[in-house]
């Protein structure tokens, strides 16, 4: 994502180990994935914080 931001690229090619085009990733794809990951992390922390410590 840093390369995309610094180079002001909205899309970047994804290549396989021999350099063939495997796909294209957009900045939107990356932002969406990061947001989903952050939401999962928030849920984990919320569950941890609200854990009932009195339960046996």
N, C-alpha and C positions, 0 to 999 in steps of 0.2 A: 504494500500500500504506500510505503514511503516513496518508492520509485515513481509510482503513478502520480502522487501528489507533487513531488519535486519536478517531475518532467511534464506535469500538467496533461497526463494521458488519461483518457476516460476508459480505454480498453487496452488490454495487453494480451498477446498470444501466449498460449500454454503449449509447450512442445514436449514431445516424449524424449527418451534417452538418446535417440538418433537424430533429433532435431526436426522431426515431422510435426506438423501442426496437430495438436490434440484437442484444442478448443480455444475459446476466447473468454476472458474474465473481464467483467466491467467493475468500475468503482462501486456501483450500486450493489453488485453481488457481494463484494467484500464488506461493505457497510452493513448489509442485511445479515451476513454471517456473524459479524462482530456484535451486532445488536442482539441476535438470538443467543449468542454465547453469554453476553452480559446478563440477559434476562434469566438464563438458567443459573448463573452464579448468584444472582440476587435471591432467587427462590431457595437455593441451597442455604444461603446465609439466614434467610428468614426462618426456614425450618429449624436451623440450628439454634437461633436465638429464642424461638418460641417453644423449644423442646421442654417438656415437663420433666424436670429433674426429680420430682418426688415419685415418679412411677418406678415400680420395682421390676 
